[in-house]
Amino acid sequence: MTIPKKGEYNYHYKHSTTKDILNYAYIIEGIALHSEDESLLVAYRPLYSGNHVEEFDADFNVKPLEMFCESIDKAEYSGPRFRKMTDQEVARIIEVMY
């Protein structure tokens, strides 16, 4: 399993190249340690508007590391839940955001 790094940009598997480039785009805020069970969590922030983080006035999402890194196997998609963006995709994201 490859552990995501702070500052990396990722797309969720629901990202669509036919929609806005920020659609299901996230930046990794860091890796957190659960204080009770010592499991690792990925903290990540959505880059698109209309997300759950805004809805609940939170700063970012967290997901168990194993779930973040797992593969999805559905009729419409098979592959990683999140995939690291290519350098070209990151450049386009930064261009749009700034």
N, C-alpha and C positions, 0 to 999 in steps of 0.2 A: 504494500500500500504506500502510495506517495502522499506524504503529509503536505497539505497546502501551506504556503508561506504568506506572512503578512505582506500586504501590498499587491498580491497577485490578483488578476482579474479572471473571473470565471463566468461561463454561461451555464445556466440550468438546462436540463434536457428539453424543457418546454420552449426554449428560445426558438424563434422562427426568423429565418433570414429574409422573409418577405415582409416583416414588420420593422418597426423602429429598431435601430442598432442597440439601444439600451434595453430592449425587451428581454426580460429575465437575465440581466447583466448584474454581476455582483463583484465587490472588492472584498478581499479577505482582510478582516481587522486583526486576526490573530488566533492563536490556539489557547483555549482556556482549560483549566483543570477543575472538574467538579469537586467541591470541597467535601462532599459526603462519601461518594463511591469512587473517587479518584479517576473517573473516566475522562477521556479527552473530548472536548467540544470545539467545533469550529465556529468562530464568530465571523459573520459576514454581513455586509451592508448592501442593500439593493441600490442600484443606480437609476432605476426607473421610478416614475411617480405612480401613485395609486397602489402602493404595496401595503402589506400588513404592518410594517414597521411604522409607517406614517399613521395608519389607522389607529394604532395603540400608543402613539407618541413615544415610541422606543427609539433607541440609537442604532440597533442592529439585531439580526437574527442569530440564534445559535442552533447547532444541530450536532448530534453525536458524530465524532470523526468517522466511525465505521459506516454510518448512514450516508454522510457526505460523500464518502469515497466509493460507495457501493455501485454496482451496475444495475440497471433497470432492464427488465425483459418483458415488454408488452407487445401487443400486436402492432401498434403504430410506431414503436421505438425500441431499440435494443442498444445499450451502450451505457457509458458512465452517467450517473445522476448529474454531476457537475464536470465540466471540462475546462481546463486552463485555456485561456484565449491565446491565440497566436500573437506575435509581435505586431503584425499588420492590423489585427482586430483591436488590440490595445491602442495603437496609434489613432485609429478611427474613433474609438471611445473618448480618448483624451481630447481630440479635436472637437468633438461634439460637446463635451462637457465644459471646455475652457475656451 
